[in-house]
């Protein structure tokens, strides 16, 4: 679990994060969404530690990352997997060598042990046959899966994904979403995804944070978002006529479920 407590970050005169608090739960896909300039990318970088917060706390299982020394931060970073927007594979390395890179960097085991772990991860993403190929020899979707294999090779507690579906066709995007979701549940990982992909939001969003002008504007699940009344959120998520029609159809489907109707009535009373 990761907890953010009133984190603030500014650059010069511009305040990008204005006091954000949130909890990212283990075993769930936690999404950070918002338009360009909303603060979502800076927020993720602050959580990972790529940018230092000006104030507030970032807690990894109740340990405050913002006050740790370098050695303590290194221990946490060994528990973190990263999937970058462009996959960020090394062109001069084979798929196998790319996945092995974090093991080499942290000095984890001998070559035989590292090779065994790499092949386990490649098998999990169905890419054992591509182990000896170079990134230039595989497709964009396969590169993403190599990136995922590399991200999980250290058996992380935390997985961060920056626009995992960027540049992929819709069918491949669905496969990547499904794989990330499966790994999150299978290994009880705290997964945090920064995304613009509305299919990811609607299909994988166990927990969603919508950022607007440096503040947490809305928070809920992919089921809650269908009936959300926040005008800014709805303008962002359901921007086109097609998506608004899809929302209405999903509402009708969900409203046929008595359990969901009862939950909706309870939420309305709480509001």
N, C-alpha and C positions, 0 to 999 in steps of 0.2 A: 504493500500500500504506500502511496505517496500523498502527502498532505502539503498544501500550499496555505500559508497563513499571512494574509495581508501583504503580499509581495508588491513592491513598487520598483519601477525602473524608468529612468529618463536618460536622454541624450541631449546635453546642452539645455536649451529652454523647453524642449519637447518632452512631456511626460507620456511615456508609451504605455506603461502599466500603472494603474492608479489605485492599487490596493485590491489585489485579487486573492480570494480564498476559495479553495476547492479540495476535493478528495478524489484521488484516482484509485479505484479498487482493484484488488488482485483477482485474477480469473475473469476479468471483464475487458472489453474493448472500450477504452475511453477516448472520445473524439474531441478535438479542439477545432471549432469552425468559426468563420467570420470573414468579412470582406477584407481586401487588401488595406493595410494600415490599421487594422483592428487591434493588433498586439499579439496575435496568436503565435506567430513565429518567434518573437522575442520571448514570449511566455515559455515556449518549449525549450529554447536555448537556456533560459534561466533555470528550468527544472533540471536539465542535463548538466548544467554547470559551465557551459560554453561562454555565458555572460554572467557576471556577478550581479546580484540584486542590490539595489540601493538600500532597501530595508525589507523586513519580513523574514519568514522562515520557509525553507524547503525541507520537508522531513521525509526521509526514507526509513520506513518502519520505526518512526519516532526518533530517528537520529537526524539532527539538524546539519544538513550538508553545507550550509552557508558559513558555519563556524569551524568546520573540520580543517585539519592541517593536510598537507599534500599526501602523506602516507595514508591517512584515513580516507581521503577522497579516492585514492587509487583502489582501495578495497571495494568501495561502492561501485567504481567504474568497471571493475571486473564482473559485477553483477548486472551490467547494462549491455543490451544489444541495440545496435543502431541500423536502421534501414534508410539509406539516403535517397533523396528524390531521383537522382540519376543513376542509382545503384552504386556508383563510385568504385567500380572494380578497377584493379590494376591491369592495364592492357598487356603488360609484358609478362604477366603471370597466368598460369593455367587456372581453370576453375578450382581445381583441388588446392592450388597454392593460395588463391584468394581466400578460400574458406579457412585455410590453416593460419592465415596471417594473425588473427587475434591470439591464437595459441602460442605462436612464435613470440609475439610482442610481450605477452605476460609470462613467458617461460613455463608453459604448462605441459609437463611430461616429456618423454623421449619421442623420437620420430615415429616409432611403431604405434605408440599410444595416440599420438596426434593424428596419424593417418586413419586409425580406427574410428576416432571421433568424427573426423571430416567425412568419412564414407557413411557413417550413421546419419549425419545431417543431410548429406546429398540424397541419401535414400529416402529420407523423410519428405523431401521436396521433389522426389521422382526425377533426379538428375544424375544418378550414378554413371550413366553412359556418357555424360558430358565432362567427366572429371578431368580428362587430359586435353580438353579443347581450350582455346583462348577466347576471351570475351567477344572478339570480332567475328568468331565463328558461330555464335549462338544468337537467338532472337531476343527482342526486348523483354518479352515475358520470361524467358529463361534467365536472363540477367537479373531480373527482379527476384526470381527464386534462388539464384546463387546468393544474392544479397541477403535473403531471408536465412539461408543456410549459414552464412557467415555470422549473421546477427544472433543465432541461437547456439553457435558452436561452444560458447562458454557456459551453456546452460543457465542463461540469465534469469534473474527474478523480474527484471524490468525490460520492456521492449519499446523503443521509440521509432516511429515511422514518419518520415516527412514526405507527404504526397506520394504514397506507395503506388498509386494508379496513374501517375503522370506519364503521358505519352503512350498509354496502352489502349488497345481496342476494347470495346465493352465486354466481350466474352472473356478476354484475358484478365480484365479488371475484376470480374466476378470470381475467377479462380484464385487470384491473389487475395481478395477479401476473405474468401472461404478458408484458404490456407492459414492466414493470420488468425482468424477466429478459432480455428481448430487448435493451433499451437497455443493460443492464449488459454483455452480451457484445459487442454491436455497437460500443460506444464504449470498451470495456475500462475501465469505471468501477469504482471500489471502492464498492460499494453496502452500506450498513448500515441494517438495518430493525429497529425496535423493534415487536414484534408479540405479540398473544395468539391470532392466527388459526392454528389447527392445520393448515388446508389449506395456508397459506403455508409452514409448517414442513415439511410432508411433501412438497410439490411443488417448492418453490423454494429450500430451505435447502442451498445448497452448503457453507456453513460455519455452524455453530450454536453459540452460547454460551448455556448455561443458568446463570442467576444464582440463587443461594440465599443469603439473609441476608448480602448484600454480598460474597460470594465467587463465583468461577467454579467451579461445582459439576461441570459436565460440558462437553465440547467435542467436536464431531465433525460429520459430514455427515448429510443426511436418510436416507442408506442406513445409516449406522452406528447411527442412533437406533432403528431397527427391532430391532436385536439388543443394544441397550445394557442393561447389567445394573444401572445405577444406580437404586436404589429410589426416591429422591426424584424423579428425572427421569421415571421411568415413572408414578409417581402423578400428576405434573403433566400429562404429555402424554396418557396413556391413562387418563383419569379415569373414563370411563363404560364400561359393558359393551359398548356399540356400538363404541367406539374400541379396546377390548381385542380384540374379535372382528376388527376391521379389521386390527389389528396382526398377529394370527395368520395371516390370509389373505395379507397382504403377505409375511410370513416364508416361507410355503409357496411363494409365487410366486418369491421371490428364491432360495430354496434349490434350486429346480430348475435354476438357472444354475450350471454347474460352476465358472466363474471366480469367482463370488461365494462358493461353498462353499470353494474353495481360499483365498480371502482371509480368510474367517471363521476357518478353521483356523489360519492364520498369526497372526491377531490373538489367538486363544486361547492360542497358544504364547507370544506376547509378554507376555500378561497373567500 
